[in-house]
């Protein structure tokens, strides 16, 4: 999966990650792909975020247990 995501009012990094992948484990990778919004915690509507290809970034099974969902 890659492309863009347009935020809805109240979106947060972890909720976007969960909506896109079904897991919060990809939150950090989503943030790294959008460093210009690094200081945003709660998004307003209409911000277009880059969505990286999560399948090539992270091997879910190699995550420590506290990052698995």
C-alpha positions, 0 to 999 in steps of 0.5 A: 500500500502506498499513496496518500491519505487525506485527514479528517478532523481529529485524526491522530497518527496512530488512528491513521495507521490503524485505519490504513493497516489494521495496526498501530505498529506502522505509526512511526513509519507514517510519521517518517514519511511526513516529517513536515507534520512532525509537530502535529498531534491532532490533525485538522481536516484536509491535510494530505499525507504521504502513505509509504509502502508499509509492506516493504518497510516493516516486517511485523513479526520482527517487532517487539511484542509491545509494538504488535497489535 
